[in-house]
Amino acid sequence: MRVLLLAALPQEHGSLRRRSKTWRLLAKRPFRHFSRSVSGVEVLLVETGMGARKAGEAMKWACGWFRPDLALSIGFAGSLCGELKVGDVLLGEESVRFPQVRSSFLDQSFVLSIPEDLKEFFKGLGTCFGRIVTVEEPRPKAGMATLFSDLPTVVDMETHAAADFAAEAGVPLLCIRCVSDGLYDEIDYKMDVIADSEGNVRISKVMTALLMKPGLLNSFTRSWRRATVAADGLGRMLCGFLNLPASVLARGAAGCRVGIRGGACKG
């Protein structure tokens, strides 16, 4: 049983690796990636960097040689509803791309089908189910929340690229996001302030940003604290999932499907 994990940042997979402690760093290029093989489950963990472009490139690269039976897009997200608090985990049943400038807010939507036995397992871990909206850059959540109020919804920068590739390539996919900022926790800086062109956060850029605008220290500190809570919740849930028997994971993967809304499912 082969499982592919895709995470944008080291903070998003650090708790998982600390909890399991059996990971081996394979290489740092073209993407930093780790492997783990326990009880018939071989896992490849790829750190993609932030953004849809990098997520899509990393998934294509990994699937080109690893050929997973199941892919998991994992990481942090912002809540678009008051019920989802920092540390809560959401399993996506719908993936939507939210364009920056369009007359229609709904650009493209994927249905993420999850078999009932897997849903019951995740429910037992306190996971909720809903929609993941992907944007190019962090944007004010309050305005978006009114557009997506019918379902529990979170917003991120990578999920839709993974769903797009999975639908085209027929790769079974689960999209899992842990809330790192609540509905009223706005990110008041652009990602290029702290990240390089490859979507990786650089300490040098963070320090430069603080020198140019010391007031960002409070924003960075609050973001770090919330991310620590989210990382713990995500790592705990993923450990439980990856410790399932290989036969159970294989049966679950067989029922995971990605389809374009209104079209046929693939996977």
C-alpha positions, -999 to +999 in steps of 0.1 A: +000+000+000+016+033-011+005+066+003+016+100-009+015+130+015+017+165+002+023+194+026+033+230+017+054+238+047+076+220+073+053+232+101+024+212+085+042+179+086+066+184+116+042+171+142+035+139+122+072+132+118+080+138+155+052+115+166+061+086+143+099+091+143+106+066+115+110+090+086+141+091+064+150+122+044+156+111+008+166+144-009+161+181-008+156+186-046+135+191-066+113+190-034+123+180+001+109+145+005+109+118+032+099+081+033+085+058+059+076+021+056+058+003+084+036-028+084+031-029+046+023+008+043+049+028+023+046+066+027+062+093+007+060+128+022+067+157-001+071+193+010+058+213-019+062+249-009+032+273-008+008+279-036-012+260-062+015+260-088+040+244-065+015+219-052+005+208-087+042+205-098+051+184-067+022+161-071+029+155-108+066+148-100+058+125-071+032+105-090+055+101-119+078+077-100+061+068-067+026+058-082+005+061-050-025+040-042-038+070-022-027+107-021-034+130+009-032+168+005-026+180+041-019+213+058-033+244+074-063+265+064-083+295+075-119+291+088-148+307+069-173+298+096-175+305+133-180+269+143-145+259+131-119+269+156-081+268+155-070+232+158-102+217+143-097+193+114-118+193+082-119+166+056-128+181+022-159+168+003-157+197-022-128+217-036-135+251-051-111+275-068-119+311-058-106+335-085-092+368-076-110+388-102-140+372-118-177+382-123-187+348-109-172+337-075-174+300-084-147+292-110-144+254-108-156+228-083-146+192-076-165+166-057-143+146-033-160+113-026-151+095+006-163+059+014-185+056+045-161+034+065-134+061+062-159+088+071-168+069+103-131+065+112-125+103+108-157+111+127-143+091+156-113+114+156-135+145+158-130+154+121-157+175+104-166+174+067-171+203+043-156+225+016-121+237+009-118+269-011-084+276-027-072+312-033-040+325-048-032+349-019-046+353+016-076+376+015-102+390+040-122+360+051-153+379+063-165+387+028-158+352+015-177+337+044-210+350+032-205+333-002-199+299+014-222+298+044-241+266+034-213+242+044-184+242+069-157+258+048-120+265+051-097+284+027-062+275+016-037+279-013-030+243-025-059+219-023-076+227-057-043+220-076-041+185-060-078+178-068-073+190-104-043+167-109-060+138-092-092+141-113-071+141-145-047+113-135-073+091-117-054+092-083-075+085-052-073+116-030-082+128+004-078+165+013-073+173+050-069+207+065-065+219+101-076+253+110-047+276+118-066+309+118-102+314+127-129+334+110-117+366+127-080+359+126-070+378+095-035+375+079-025+411+073+006+405+051+012+390+017+030+357+013+058+371-008+068+392+023+080+360+040+084+334+012+106+330-018+096+324-054+094+286-047+068+291-019+092+284+009+093+306+040+127+322+046+139+335+079+160+361+061+128+375+045+109+374+078+137+394+095+138+419+066+101+423+069+104+430+106+131+456+101+110+474+074+078+471+094+083+462+131+045+462+137+044+428+119+060+412+150+026+408+166+011+393+135+039+368+130+038+358+167+000+352+167+003+332+134+031+311+149+011+303+181-020+293+161+001+272+137+016+253+167-019+244+178-029+234+143+002+213+137-005+193+169-041+186+159-031+176+123-002+154+134-023+135+159-051+128+134-026+118+106-008+094+130-041+076+137-049+073+100-015+061+089-014+035+117-045+018+102-038-017+087-027-017+051-058-037+041-081-011+056-062+018+039-064-001+006-102-006+009-107+030+018-085+042-011-106+022-035-136+043-026-119+077-029-130+096-060-124+130-075-149+143-100-158+176-117-191+188-103-218+179-128-194+154-145-182+119-141-160+109-112-125+097-119-101+077-096 
